[in-house]
Amino acid sequence: TKVIVPGFISQHDHPVLSALTLASEVLSIEDWVLPTGTVTAVKDKADFLHRLSEAEKQLQDPTEPLVSWGYHESFFGKLTCAELDTVSPARPMVIWGRSCHEVFLNSAAMQVSGLTRMVFSSWTPSEQKQSDFENGHFWEQGVFAAGRHVGRMIATPERLQRGLIIARDYMHS
C-alpha cells in the first residue's frame, strides 16, 4: 500500500522575519508560548509601556537597541516617539508593529540611525505619505524607507542566529 501524506506547508512563514521578530522583546495582544517561555498578552497601552520599561532595565549595554515586536495600534491606540522617549530617551528603541508592516521609533533610534528631517525630505512622496516623522511612526512604504536606516538595529547576525533557533524550536513544538 502506498500512502501520500501532505507535508507541512505554511506559505506565510517567513524564516528571516520570524527569526527577527522572535529574537525581539515579544509584547503582543495574545499569549505567546515560546520555547524560551510564555509571554503573557499585553493588556493595554499602559501595560505595554510598563513592560517595555522593564525590558529596557534588563539590558546591560546602554547602547544596545531595544527591539520589540507585537504592538497593535487597533488595540492599544497611537504610539508616539514622545511616549517611547519617556521609557528611555537615550536607548534606541524600535517597536515593530504586529503586522511587521510598521515601526515606531524613539528619538534615540532616529538619531543613531541617521534618520533626520533632511533624510526624510529626500524620500519619495509615497514614502513620506506613509510616515509620520514627528511621531516616529513609519508604515508600508515608509517602513521600507525607514528600514534602510534602522535595519541594522533589527537585523544583526547575532539576533538572526538567536531568532532562527527560537523559530526552529517553535515550529518543532
N, C-alpha and C positions, 0 to 999 in steps of 0.2 A: 504494500500500500504506500502510495506517495501522498504526502500532505503538504500543502502550501500554507505557510504561516506569514502573515504580513509583518514586516519589520517595524521597528519604532521609527515613525516618520513624523516629525514635527516641523512643518515648513516655516514656522515663525520663530524658531530658535535661532538666535544669532550668537555663536560661541564667543566672539570677542565682546560684543555688547553685554551678554550675560556675565562674562567674567569681570568686566569693568564695573558693572552695577553691583554685583555680589561682593566685590572687594571694597565697596563703599560702606559707609555707615547707613544701613538699611533702616529707614524710618518711613513706613508706609501705612496705608489705610486698612490693611489687614495683617493678621499674624503671619510671620514667615518662619516656617520650621526649616532651619538650615542645618547642615552638618556641624556647624560651629555653635549651634544653639538656637533657641527660639527667640525671635524678636517680636514682641507684642505690638499690636496695632497702635498707631498714634491716635489719640482721642480727638484732638483739636489743634488749632494753631499754637496755643499756649503750651500744650504738651510737646509739640514739635520743637518749639524754640527752647524749651527746658531740656529736652533730650539732646538737642544739638549742642547746647551749652555743656552738658555733662560729657558728651563725646569730645568736645574741644578740650576740656580739662584733662582728659586721659592721654592726650598726645604729648609726648616728651619734647620733641623738637619744635620750637616755636615757629620755625619757617615751613614746617610740613603742612601742606594744604589739607583742609578738612573737606572731604568729598562725601556727599550724602546722596542717596537715591530714594525716590518714592514720594516726594511731595506732590500733593494733588490739589490744585487751586480750587476745583469744584467742591471739595470737601472742607478745605481749610481757609479759603479766601486768598486774596492777593498777598504775595510775599515781596517785600521791598529790600533794596540794598540797605536802607537805613535800619530796618529791623535786624538784618543779618549783622550789621555793624554793632548792634547792642550785644550780640553774642560774643563777637570778637572784632574789634576794629583793626587788629594787627595781623591775625592769621588769615591767609587767603582761604575763602570758603566758596565751594562750587556746589550748589544744590541742583541736582539733576532731577527734573520732573519725572513723575512716574511713567509717562509715555516715552521718555527718552527723547522727546521732540522739543524740549525746552530746558534752559538752565537759568538759575538765579545766582547772581554773584554779589559778594560784598565788595566794599571799596578796595580792600587789600588785594583781592583776586584781580580786580580790574587793573590796579596799579602794577602788581607783579607781572601780569601777563602783557602789559603794554597796551591795554585796551583803553585808549584815550578818546576824547571827543574828536580830535583830528583824525584818528584812525577810523572812527565810526563815520565821520563825514565822507570818507573815501569809499564807503560801501555802496553797493547798487541801491536804487530806490526800493526794491522789494526787500532787500536785507534790512534796510533802515525801517521800513514799514512794519516788519515783523520783529521789531525790537523796541524796547523801552529803555534807552540808555540811562536815563536819570534814575530809574528804579533797579537797574542791573538785571533786567529780565529780557531774555532772548528766546525766540521760538521759531520753529520751522527754518526758513532760510536765514533768519537772524542767528539761530543756534549754530548753523554751519559756519557763518561768518565769525561768530564769537569763538567757535571751536578752534579756529586757526590760531587763536591766541591762548585760550585756556586748556586746549587739548593736552598739552604736556603736563598739566597738573593731574589730569584724569588718567591718561594712558601711559603710565611709566612701565618699564619692563617688570619691575617688582610687583606692581599692582596687577598687571596682566597675568603673571605667573601664579600669584596667590589666588586670583579670581578664577582662573581656569581649573585649579584644583577644587575650589569650592563648587564651581558649576558642574564639574565631573561627578563629584560626590553627591551633589544634589540630584542630578539626573539618575544616578545609580540607586539612590534611596527610593 
